[in-house]
Amino acid sequence: MSDLLDFVLRHPRLFVLTGAGISTDSGIPGYRDERGQWQRSPPTTLQAFVGSHAARQRYWARSMLGWPIAANATPNVSHHVVAALGARERVSALVTQNVDGLHQRAGSPDVVELHGSLRGVVCLSCGTWYERAGVQQWLWDQNAALRDVIASPLADGDVELETPLFAEFRVPTCERCEGMLKPDVVFFGESVPLDRVDRARDGLDRADAMLVIGSSLTVRSGYRFALWAHEAGKPIAALNLGVTRADPLLSLKVEAPIGLALATLAAQLHIDIPAR
């Protein structure tokens, strides 16, 4: 763990990019195993969601059961350590691929959420934005038959669920225009909004190094920041169990449990972490 401490001390303005691995200690499963292989059923793509009512039924049924798990999750030691580093002005930008909001709950301000947030739902026709909690209540009221189904939690407020009840599932629509509602997150096959990319890129430009926490960087939305950092001559460290797409670019690779590694770093830096 001393190598990670040395990296942080030598680079006082870190561009921090986090992925699903930072939230697993909060009870939210990750996507991939230590070889970087996908661990769950294929994700719903934007094209499928928009083009198929059955796909929307499947998505919303799983989301209805999975969202409370993410909504009720609490930040773990890793989120608190990142927040503390930010409070000490050691973070030029905090960028996350996660949609769980745990960085904000740990006290990190100005988080760039590359893939959006589970907090909201948006109408694809008129752009009206809704709080997910209200949409969740509608889903519970309209689909009572699924309330007591037990399912295994997955990342992004999803669950592993196969049931014939999908065919009867009622999906939400916009109260204003009856348009199609979609969680305010970036689906597979959907581009990250350019304003988010620009905000994150600005933070990378102001950084003197990049620290990746809990991401395999398999998808380009995160991997491109490693490419840009490498092109700019900025050192890159990764704290991740298993391979990352950026392994050839790394100056430092720490393969250790994320919570343990960051708790050790906090102790070395004399950072007090709130008890959970």
Buried (B, 14 or more C-beta within 10 A) or exposed (E): BEEBBEBBEEBBBBBBBBBBBBBBBBEBBBBBEEEBEEEBEEBBBBEBBBEEEEBBBBBBBBBBBBBEBBBEBEBBBBBBBBBBBBEEEBBBBBBBBBBBBBBBBBBBEEBBBBBBBBBBBBBBBEEBEBEBEEBBEBBEEBBEEBEEEEBEBBBBBBBBBEBEBBEEBEBBBBEEEEBBBBBBBBBEEBEBEEEBBEBBBEBBBEBBBBBBBBBBBBBEBBBBBBBBBBEEEBBBBBBBBBBBBBBEBBBBBBEBBBBEBBBBBBBBBEBEBEEE
